[in-house]
């Protein structure tokens, strides 16, 4: 895999007492996402004991650290030097995850409404939604909620004026220019078009979520019967989500 090393002018900000926010140019791009992911890989290779947690989404990287062990300015200098001293790009493995989704009307509460608004058929909505790979730009506001880029402009639609008090876990929604998967039961205002039988996020697992920013998602249309079969396998712990290595 031939990857080009890029360097950007980074902006460092103190984020509270125990965190540092690093921002790339404010644009949503796969190049910036790849640069962040590789920088994170380099940081993790250093095994800095005072780092507590690392999270990134779109063009921002947030690192939580033990401020009793290292000060903000010293840590900033370490990170800045590490970023600009890189002489090669890390060959980080990325995957395409195939997520089964049932678009039956019992799950897709807003599917017919969306088809009406878009002046097309439900089949058109489903076909279009399953026709592309979606880049995972981050994991966000709910633990395990995937920020996905790449939704066709033909499917862009505003969020509901009145959010639902409870959106079921696994629901697939459209909100503005994005599509996403609800990792747990929660309030939400996205237009719901289907549901996956798999559990995206499980806090009881050693690795709560296997999907990482930079990976891609492909939705697969399944029937209601197939949904029930996969759901039973998931509950029994004998269903493995299919993934393939993504080649650039």
N, C-alpha and C positions, 0 to 999 in steps of 0.2 A: 504494500500500500504506500503510494508516494504522497506524503503530506507536506505542505509548505508551512514553514514556521512564520507566524505573523507576530508583530508587536504593536500594541496600541498605547496611547497615552492614557494611563490609568488615573482615576481620581480616588484618593483614599480619604475616608471619613471615620472619625471616632463615632461609634454607635452605642451610646450608653457607656457604662463603666467597663464592661467585659466583652465588647465586640468591636470588630472593625468591618466597615463596609467598603468594598472595592467596586468601582463602576467603570465599565467600558463605554464607548460611544453609545448613546441612547438610540439604538436601532435593533430591531429583531432580525437576526441573521444567523445562519448556520455556521458561518465563519467565526463569528464572535463566540457562539456557543462552544464550538470546538476548541477555541483558544482558552476559554475558561476551564473547560473540562480537562484539558492537558495541563494547565497551570495547577489545578487541584491535584492532579496525579503527581506532579512534581513536589507539591507541598507535602502530600502524604508520604512520599518517599523519604522525606527528611525526618519523619517520626518525632516531631516536636512535641514533647510531653505536655506542654502547657496549652495545646489546642484542645478544645472541648468538642466543638462541632463545626461542620462546614456545610453550608447550603448555598445553592445558586439557582437563579431563574432569569431567563432572558439575557440581560446584560449586567446583572449584579451578582456579586459574591459576598456572602456574609460569613465571617469567621468568628465564632465565640471562643474566648480564651480565658485562662486564669490570670487575672491582672495582678495577683499577688506574686506571680512567677516572672512576669515580663510586663514592662510598661508599653503604652501605646506607641510611642515614638520609636522605641527599639524594635518592636514587632513590625511596625510599618517599614522600617529600614531593611529588616530581614526579608520581608515579602517583596519589596521593590527590587532588591538586589537579586533575589532568586528569579524573579520574572525576567529581568533583562539580561541575566547571565546565561539563560538557556541557549544552548547551541544546537539543539535538535528537538524535534517534536516527538512526544511519546506516542507510540502506536497503541492507542486505547481501543480495545475491542468494543464495537457497537453491535446491537442486535435489532432485528425487526421482530416484534412480538405480535402474534396473531390472536386477536381477541374475538371470541365468538359473541355475537349479539343477536338477540331475538327482537325483531321489530314488530312483533304482534301488537295489536291495538291495546291489549290488556296491560302492556308495559309502556307503549309509546303514547302517553297521555295527550301529547300535542302534535302527533304525527299528521292527523287529518287536518287540523287547523293550519299547520305549516304548509301542507300541500295546497290547501285552499288559498292561502296568502301568496304562495309562490306560483299559483296558477299551473300546477302540474299534478301528477298522480303520486300516491304514496310510494308506488314502485320506483318512480323517478327519484324521489328523495332517498330511498334506501340504496338504490344503485349508485347514486352519486356519492353518498356517504361512505360506501365501501370501495370506491374506485381509486383511492389514493393512500399513500403512506403519510402518517402524521408525525412530525418531529416533536419529541418530548423536550420542551424548552425549560421545564422546571417542575418541581413538586411542591405544591403550594398550600393555600389557605386552610384546607383540611389536611391532616396527615394522610399522604398517599394520593392527594388530588393532583392529577397530571395536567399541566398546561400544555396543550397540543396546538401546534401551528400547522397550517396547510389546508384549512377548510376552504372548499370551493366558494367563491364569491356568490355563486348561485344559491348557496345554503345559508348565507349570512342573514341573521335575523335578531332583532333586539330581545333582551331578556323580558320576562313577564313583568307587567306593571305591579301586579300583586304576587309576590313570591309565595310558594307553597310552604306550609309549616313543616312538612316532612316529605322529602324526596327519598325513595327507597335506595338502599345500598345497591350499587351496580348499575344504576340508571345512567343512560347515555344522553347527554344534553347538548344543546346548541345555545351559546350565549354571545350575541354580537358576531364577532369574526372568529370565534373559537368553538371547538367541540371538546368535550371532556367526559370523564367517568366519575360518578360520585362514589367515593371509597367507603362511605358509611351512611347510615340514615341521618339526614340533616335537613335543615331548611334550605331552600334554594329557589332561584328565579329563572333558571335556564329552561329552555323549551325541551321537554323530554320526548325522545323519539324511539327509545328502546331500552333494553337491559341486558347486561352480561351475567351469566350464572357463576362466573368465577369471582374469587375474592382477590382484589388488587392489593389490599393492604391488610396485614394481620400483625397487630402489635405484640402478639404472643410468640411470633417467630423470631429466631435469632436475627434474621434479616427480614424486617417487616415488609419491605417491598423490593423486588428484584430488578424492576425496571428503573433505569437511570436516565437523567438528562442526557440528551444526545442520541439516545435510542429512538426507534421509530415504532409506531403502532399501525397495524393494519386490521380493520374491522371485517369480520366474516359473518355474513348473513346466515342465521340458522333458524330452523323451524321451532315451534313451541315444543314438539316432542323431543327434538334434539336438546333444547334448553333444559328440559326436565331430566334427561339422561345425564348431561354434563353436571347439572346441579347435584344430583345424587352422588356422582363420582367425586365431586369436590368435597362434599360433606363426609364421604368415606375416606378421604385423603389419598385417593388413587387417580387423580387427574393431574396431568402435567401439561402446563401451558406450552404450546409450540413456539419456538423461536429459531431464527436463523441468523447467521453472522451477516452483518451489513457490510458490503464491499463498496468503498467509495470509487 
